Amino acid sequence: MTAPWRRAVLLLVTGCLVAAGTAGCGDAENEHNPPGANARVGPVLIRYAHIAEPPDGPWEPGGDAPFYLWLFNQGQRADRLIGAETTVARSVDIVRADGTARGPVDVPTGKLIELEEGHTHLLLRNLSRQIRGGDYVWITLRFERAGEIALQVHSQTPTYVEDATDAPGLTSPSPGG
């Protein structure tokens, strides 16, 4: 997505979050059901909370799984995401895009915070069990001011393409190569 389009989408999502509170965007005839868990703790809206799609099969015990979500603070005072925990991993760490640990995440008022691939996000470290696409796990988020909330989050189901060779720009692999 190009930068101007991404900015327009972010402004639209932010406007919908502000205008609709926890209801999301849409009306009775055309409800929008975004992927991932959606919740509210105090004035902080949590949107699109999900475990990343497993790339090549399920997330295996001992491995790490990225956890993504968006935050929007409707309150009068800034808050901070200070941590998270789950029973399916040794820890849930707040990490930079490269996977190195970092501290809490500021959640200022009126600003959309995207904790997602390529940016700061959460990482379930040293999984205690296998997590397949489509599985649900409980993760508790802790905020400095808003408090705690437990969410049942979904591990995204992988999207498979049966035959993408008809798509523009894609070709079949060469035999033997």
N, C-alpha and C positions, 0 to 999 in steps of 0.2 A: 504494500500500500504506500503511495507517495505521501510525503510529509503534509501537503495541504489537505489531502483527503483524511489522513489520520487525525489531524487537528480538528477537522470538521466533525468527524465521528466522536472524538473525545468531548467536544463542546456539546454535541447533541446528547450523549450519554450523561454528562454532568448536568445539563439542563433538566433532563428527565428525572435524574435522581433528586435534584433539588425540588422540582415541582411536584413529584409524585411520592416523595418519602419512601416508604417501604413497598408501595404498590408497584413500582416499576413504570415502564412506559406502556401505553396502550389504553384501550377502553374495553367495555364489556364484550363487544363484537370481535375485537382483534387483540387479544391478550398476547403479550410477549413473554415467553418462558425461556430465559437465557440458560445456558448450560451451567452446571455447578450449583453449589448451595448459596442461598441468599438469606441474610439475616440482619438483625439490628441488635446492637448492644449499646444502651444509652443513646447518645446522638450519633454513633458511628454506624454507617451502613456498610455491610459486607456483601460483595457481589462476586459472582463467578468463581467461588471457592471450589477448587478441584485439584486432584492429583494429576500430574501430566500423563498423557497417553504413553503407555509402555512402548518403547521403540521397536523392539524385536522379541516379542513375547512378554510374559509377565515380569513385574519387578520381583526379583528373587531375594530370599532371606540373606542378610548381610550387605545387601546393596543399599543405595540411596535413591529416593524418589522425590522429584521436584513437586512442590505444592504452590499453586498460584491463586491469587485473589486480588480483588480491587477493594479499596477502602475509600469512604467519603464521609467526612466529619461535618454533620449539620449543626453542631453545637456552637456555643459562643467562645469556647476555650479550646486551644490545641490539645491534642492527646498524643500518646505514643503506643505503638505495638511493642510490648516489651518481651514477649515470648509466646511459646506454644508448646503443647505436649500431646502425646498420643500413646496408646498401649501397643501399637504395632511397630514402633521404632525406638531405638535407644534414646534418641533425642530429636527435637525439631529445632533446627537452627535457622536463624535469619542470616542469609548469605548474600554476597555480591554476585554479579552476573557470572564471575569466574568460579564460584563455589567457595570462596574464602569467607570465613566468619566475619560478621560485622555486628555492631550494636543494635539497639532498638531503632525502630522506624518512626520518624515524626509523622503525625497525621494532623496537619494544620486544618483550620476551618475552611470550608468552601473550596477545597482542592482535591481532585481525584488522584489517589495514589495507586499506581499499578505495580503490583508485586508479581512479575511475570517473567517469562523466558527473555533472556538478554538484559535483564535488569535485576535489581535487588528482589529476592523472593525467599520463600521458606524451603527447607530441605529436610525431608524425613531421612535421618541417618541411621544406618545399620538396622535395616528392617528385620523384625523378628519372625515374619511370615511372608509367604508369597502374596502379592497383590496383582490380580489380573485386571485388565480393562473391564469395567462394569462393576467391580467390587466397591463396597462402601466401607469407610472407616471413620471412627470418631476422632476428631481433633479439637482440642480446647485452645482458644486464643485468649491471651491476657493483654489487656490494655491498662495503662497507668491510671487513667481516670474512669473510663467506662466500665472497667471490671472484666470479668471472664464470660466467655460463651463457648459452649460445646456445640460443634457442628458435625453432622453426618455428611462427609464429603465423598464424592464419587471419583473413582479412577476412570479417566476417560476411556471409552471403548475405542480401540484402534479403528481407523477408517481404512478399509481395504479397497483397492481398485482391481477388479477382475482382469480387465484388459485395457490398459491405457495407451496402447500403441496407435489407436485411431485419433488420439488427441493431437492438435497441432504442435509440431516441434518435438514430438516423441517418436522414437524408432524402436524397433525390436532389437534386443541384444544380438550381437554377432555370434554365430555358432562357434563354440570352442574359444571364445574370447572374453 
